[in-house]
């Protein structure tokens, strides 16, 4: 792709998160938001009017068929991601898909195969890893500046009003704590561990709508690093990730949209690193950069990281005996 070419984006799924995406879309980064697709015409047209988007489509296939679109942001519920992703990949579009990218590893592998077949990028919108503080601290920790990683602790609790009709508690839409915030918390641990976990021990509580309300995870990798993760939908906490190394520990606050890392040494000394929060803008800029460079993998959020998170989630759910009806036959 020529350096001067404007990268044209489309959106599938004009819901709440898509509004955040449109609001933060970096039009100053050589890109343009040109199309939106949704199942409800009035809602989709209102979205397009609100954000000045010139083209409106009734389906993912119609949007994907437009040769003038280079990249697509998918903001539908997780249960709908795979058909949306495949429609775009097989039309030669780069895809940035909202977390959790798919329901399981098998679905992701199917999508990755099509991305590679069509020479396009498939990336998960795992907001946390795109924030500048995350790769900055990962590089320092991986370089051994604070000694070998010993263990990682992650706490991630939300307080969602209990409503059986809401997507957070809907088994038909792939709801539950594990798919809403679990990917962030497990992703934090997997992102900083020297290698991805090979051992997963987990327990989860299933509420009366049939989704998980809270769950815990104990992870271990080949370097004998441990990670403890706890998540929930009905108990608000700070989103805190702590990486404990031999010579210091690193505390990253509000890691889903992280901006600050504090390093605390045994003698009480501290280092503080503060960055601006970029959120969805950072995701678009990252993909734009990779597209212009001719890369076929997202530099900041690799499919291997996404696969490792889904592998942990899959192992945990197997231990709980937790599967959605629409998943059966897709594993």
C-alpha positions as CSV (number, residue, x, y, z in Angstrom):
1,X,0.0,0.0,0.0
2,X,1.4,3.4,-1.0
3,X,2.4,5.6,1.9
4,X,0.1,8.4,0.7
5,X,-3.0,6.3,0.3
6,X,-5.9,7.1,2.6
7,X,-6.9,4.0,4.6
8,X,-10.7,3.7,4.5
9,X,-12.5,2.0,7.4
10,X,-15.9,0.5,7.9
11,X,-17.8,-0.5,11.0
12,X,-20.0,-3.6,11.5
13,X,-22.4,-3.3,14.5
14,X,-23.4,0.3,15.3
15,X,-23.8,-0.2,19.1
16,X,-22.3,1.3,22.2
17,X,-18.7,0.4,21.6
18,X,-18.9,1.5,17.9
19,X,-19.9,5.0,19.1
20,X,-16.7,5.1,21.2
21,X,-14.8,3.9,18.2
22,X,-16.3,6.6,15.9
23,X,-15.8,9.3,18.6
24,X,-12.1,8.5,18.9
25,X,-11.4,7.7,15.3
26,X,-8.1,9.4,14.4
27,X,-8.9,11.2,11.1
28,X,-5.6,13.0,11.3
29,X,-3.8,9.6,10.8
30,X,-4.4,9.4,7.1
31,X,-7.6,7.4,7.4
32,X,-11.3,7.9,6.9
33,X,-14.4,6.3,8.3
34,X,-16.6,5.7,5.3
35,X,-19.1,3.0,5.9
36,X,-21.3,1.3,8.6
37,X,-23.4,-1.9,8.5
38,X,-26.1,-3.0,10.9
39,X,-29.2,-5.1,11.0
40,X,-31.6,-2.3,12.0
41,X,-31.9,0.3,9.3
42,X,-33.1,3.2,11.4
43,X,-30.4,2.6,14.0
44,X,-27.7,2.2,11.4
45,X,-28.8,5.3,9.5
46,X,-28.9,7.4,12.8
47,X,-25.4,6.2,13.6
48,X,-24.1,7.2,10.2
49,X,-25.7,10.6,10.4
50,X,-24.3,11.2,13.9
51,X,-20.7,10.5,12.8
52,X,-20.9,11.8,9.2
53,X,-20.4,8.4,7.6
54,X,-21.5,8.4,4.0
55,X,-22.4,4.8,3.3
56,X,-24.9,2.6,5.1
57,X,-25.2,-1.2,4.5
58,X,-27.7,-3.8,5.8
59,X,-25.2,-6.6,6.2
60,X,-21.6,-7.5,6.7
61,X,-21.5,-9.1,3.2
62,X,-22.7,-5.8,1.6
63,X,-20.1,-3.7,3.4
64,X,-17.3,-6.2,2.7
65,X,-18.2,-6.3,-1.0
66,X,-17.3,-2.6,-1.3
67,X,-13.8,-2.7,-3.0
68,X,-13.0,0.8,-1.7
69,X,-12.9,-0.2,2.0
70,X,-9.5,-1.3,3.3
71,X,-10.2,-2.2,7.0
72,X,-13.2,-3.1,9.1
73,X,-13.9,-2.7,12.8
74,X,-16.2,-5.4,14.1
75,X,-18.3,-4.3,17.1
76,X,-21.0,-6.9,17.2
77,X,-21.5,-9.3,20.2
78,X,-18.9,-12.0,20.5
79,X,-21.3,-14.7,19.4
80,X,-21.5,-13.0,16.0
81,X,-17.8,-12.4,15.4
82,X,-16.8,-15.4,13.3
83,X,-19.3,-14.8,10.4
84,X,-18.5,-11.1,10.4
85,X,-14.8,-11.7,10.5
86,X,-14.9,-14.3,7.7
87,X,-17.0,-12.1,5.4
88,X,-14.5,-9.3,5.7
89,X,-11.3,-11.4,5.4
90,X,-12.5,-13.3,2.4
91,X,-13.3,-9.9,0.7
92,X,-9.7,-8.9,1.3
93,X,-10.3,-6.5,4.2
94,X,-8.0,-6.1,7.2
95,X,-10.0,-6.7,10.4
96,X,-9.9,-5.2,13.8
97,X,-12.4,-7.2,15.9
98,X,-13.6,-6.1,19.3
99,X,-12.7,-8.4,22.2
100,X,-13.2,-11.3,22.8
101,X,-12.2,-12.0,19.2
102,X,-13.9,-15.4,19.1
103,X,-15.5,-17.9,21.5
104,X,-12.7,-20.5,21.3
105,X,-9.3,-21.4,19.8
106,X,-10.8,-23.5,17.0
107,X,-12.9,-20.5,15.8
108,X,-9.8,-18.2,15.9
109,X,-7.7,-20.7,14.0
110,X,-10.3,-20.8,11.2
111,X,-10.3,-17.0,11.0
112,X,-6.4,-16.8,11.1
113,X,-6.2,-19.4,8.2
114,X,-8.5,-17.2,6.1
115,X,-6.5,-14.0,7.0
116,X,-3.3,-15.6,5.8
117,X,-4.9,-17.0,2.7
118,X,-6.1,-13.5,1.8
119,X,-2.9,-11.7,2.9
120,X,-4.7,-9.4,5.4
121,X,-4.3,-8.6,9.0
122,X,-6.6,-10.0,11.7
123,X,-6.3,-8.3,15.1
124,X,-8.2,-8.3,18.4
125,X,-9.1,-4.9,19.9
126,X,-7.7,-5.8,23.3
127,X,-7.5,-2.2,24.4
128,X,-5.0,-2.7,27.2
129,X,-2.1,-3.9,25.1
130,X,-2.3,-0.9,22.7
131,X,-1.8,1.6,25.5
132,X,1.8,2.9,25.2
133,X,2.7,2.1,28.9
134,X,2.1,-1.7,28.2
135,X,4.8,-2.4,25.5
136,X,7.1,0.1,27.3
137,X,7.0,-1.9,30.6
138,X,7.0,-5.2,28.8
139,X,10.3,-4.3,27.1
140,X,11.9,-3.3,30.4
141,X,10.7,-6.4,32.3
142,X,11.7,-8.7,29.4
143,X,15.2,-7.1,29.4
144,X,15.6,-8.2,33.0
145,X,15.8,-4.7,34.5
146,X,13.9,-5.9,37.6
147,X,15.1,-9.5,37.7
148,X,13.3,-12.7,36.8
149,X,9.5,-12.6,37.0
150,X,8.2,-14.6,40.0
151,X,4.4,-14.1,39.9
152,X,1.7,-11.9,38.5
153,X,-1.5,-10.8,40.3
154,X,-4.5,-9.4,38.5
155,X,-7.8,-8.2,40.0
156,X,-10.6,-7.1,37.7
157,X,-14.1,-6.6,39.0
158,X,-17.1,-4.7,37.5
159,X,-20.5,-3.9,39.0
160,X,-23.0,-4.5,36.2
161,X,-26.7,-4.1,37.1
162,X,-28.2,-7.6,37.2
163,X,-30.5,-7.7,34.2
164,X,-31.2,-11.1,32.5
165,X,-32.0,-9.3,29.2
166,X,-28.6,-7.4,29.1
167,X,-25.8,-8.8,26.9
168,X,-23.6,-9.2,30.0
169,X,-25.9,-11.9,31.3
170,X,-27.1,-13.4,28.1
171,X,-25.9,-16.9,27.0
172,X,-27.3,-16.3,23.5
173,X,-24.9,-13.3,23.1
174,X,-21.9,-15.0,24.7
175,X,-22.1,-13.0,27.9
176,X,-20.6,-13.6,31.3
177,X,-17.5,-12.3,33.2
178,X,-15.1,-14.4,31.2
179,X,-16.0,-12.9,27.9
180,X,-16.6,-9.4,29.1
181,X,-13.5,-8.7,31.2
182,X,-11.8,-12.1,31.5
183,X,-9.9,-11.5,28.2
184,X,-8.4,-8.3,29.7
185,X,-7.3,-9.8,33.0
186,X,-6.0,-13.1,31.5
187,X,-4.5,-11.1,28.7
188,X,-2.5,-8.9,31.2
189,X,-1.0,-12.0,32.7
190,X,-0.2,-13.7,29.4
191,X,1.2,-10.5,28.0
192,X,3.9,-10.1,30.7
193,X,4.7,-13.8,31.3
194,X,7.9,-14.9,29.7
195,X,6.0,-17.6,27.9
196,X,2.3,-18.5,27.7
197,X,0.8,-20.7,30.4
198,X,0.9,-24.4,30.1
199,X,-1.1,-25.2,33.3
200,X,-4.5,-23.7,34.1
201,X,-6.5,-24.3,37.3
202,X,-9.8,-22.5,37.6
203,X,-13.1,-22.3,39.3
204,X,-16.2,-20.3,38.2
205,X,-19.7,-19.5,39.5
206,X,-22.6,-19.8,37.0
207,X,-25.6,-17.6,37.7
208,X,-29.2,-18.4,37.0
209,X,-29.2,-16.9,33.5
210,X,-26.5,-19.5,32.5
211,X,-23.4,-17.3,32.3
212,X,-20.4,-17.0,34.7
213,X,-20.7,-14.3,37.3
214,X,-17.2,-14.6,38.7
215,X,-14.2,-16.8,38.3
216,X,-10.6,-17.3,39.4
217,X,-7.5,-18.7,37.6
218,X,-4.1,-20.0,38.6
219,X,-1.6,-20.1,35.7
220,X,1.9,-21.5,35.4
221,X,4.3,-21.5,32.5
222,X,7.5,-23.4,31.6
223,X,9.6,-20.9,33.5
224,X,7.6,-21.6,36.7
225,X,6.2,-18.2,36.7
226,X,2.8,-18.1,38.4
227,X,-0.2,-15.8,37.7
228,X,-3.3,-15.4,39.9
229,X,-6.3,-13.8,38.2
230,X,-9.7,-13.1,39.7
231,X,-12.7,-11.4,37.8
232,X,-16.3,-10.7,38.4
233,X,-19.4,-8.8,37.2
234,X,-21.0,-8.0,40.5
235,X,-18.2,-6.6,42.6
236,X,-16.4,-3.4,41.6
237,X,-12.6,-3.3,42.1
238,X,-9.8,-1.3,40.7
239,X,-8.3,-3.0,37.6
240,X,-4.9,-3.7,39.0
241,X,-2.1,-5.8,37.6
242,X,1.1,-6.4,39.6
243,X,4.2,-8.1,38.2
244,X,6.5,-9.3,41.0
245,X,10.1,-9.7,39.9
246,X,13.2,-10.7,42.0
247,X,14.4,-7.1,42.4
248,X,11.2,-5.0,42.3
249,X,7.5,-5.2,41.6
250,X,5.6,-3.3,38.9
251,X,2.1,-2.0,39.6
252,X,-0.1,-1.0,36.6
253,X,-3.3,0.7,37.6
254,X,-6.6,0.5,35.6
255,X,-4.8,-1.7,33.1
256,X,-7.7,-2.0,30.7
257,X,-7.0,1.6,29.8
258,X,-3.6,1.9,31.5
259,X,-1.5,5.1,31.6
260,X,0.7,4.7,34.7
261,X,3.2,2.1,35.9
262,X,4.9,2.4,39.3
263,X,8.0,0.3,40.0
264,X,8.7,-0.3,43.7
265,X,12.1,-1.5,44.9
266,X,12.8,-3.3,48.2
267,X,14.5,-0.2,49.7
268,X,11.4,1.9,49.0
269,X,12.7,3.7,45.9
270,X,10.1,4.1,43.1
271,X,10.1,4.8,39.4
272,X,6.9,6.2,37.8
273,X,6.2,6.1,34.1
274,X,3.1,8.0,32.9
275,X,1.7,8.0,29.4
276,X,-1.4,9.5,27.8
277,X,-4.4,7.1,27.4
278,X,-5.1,6.5,23.8
279,X,-7.9,3.8,23.9
280,X,-9.5,3.0,20.6
281,X,-7.5,5.7,18.7
282,X,-4.4,3.7,19.5
283,X,-5.9,0.5,17.9
284,X,-6.7,2.3,14.7
285,X,-3.3,3.9,14.5
286,X,-1.5,0.6,15.2
287,X,-3.4,-1.1,12.4
288,X,-2.8,1.8,10.0
289,X,0.9,1.6,10.7
290,X,1.0,-2.2,10.1
291,X,-1.1,-1.9,6.9
292,X,1.2,0.8,5.5
293,X,4.3,-1.2,6.3
294,X,2.8,-4.2,4.4
295,X,2.8,-6.4,7.6
296,X,0.4,-9.3,7.8
297,X,0.3,-9.4,11.6
298,X,-0.6,-6.7,14.2
299,X,2.6,-5.6,15.9
300,X,1.0,-4.8,19.2
301,X,-1.6,-7.5,19.6
302,X,-0.5,-10.7,17.9
303,X,-2.9,-13.6,17.1
304,X,-0.7,-15.8,19.3
305,X,-1.5,-13.6,22.3
306,X,-5.2,-13.8,21.5
307,X,-4.9,-17.6,21.0
308,X,-3.2,-18.0,24.4
309,X,-6.0,-16.1,26.1
310,X,-8.6,-18.2,24.5
311,X,-6.7,-21.3,25.4
312,X,-6.8,-20.4,29.1
313,X,-10.5,-19.5,28.8
314,X,-11.2,-22.8,27.1
315,X,-9.3,-24.8,29.7
316,X,-11.1,-23.0,32.5
317,X,-14.6,-23.5,30.9
318,X,-13.8,-27.1,30.4
319,X,-13.1,-27.4,34.1
320,X,-16.4,-25.7,34.9
321,X,-18.4,-27.7,32.3
322,X,-19.4,-24.4,30.7
323,X,-20.3,-24.2,27.1
324,X,-22.9,-22.2,25.1
325,X,-25.4,-24.0,22.9
326,X,-24.4,-22.1,19.8
327,X,-20.7,-23.2,20.2
328,X,-21.4,-26.9,20.0
329,X,-19.9,-28.3,16.8
330,X,-17.5,-25.3,16.4
331,X,-14.7,-26.7,18.5
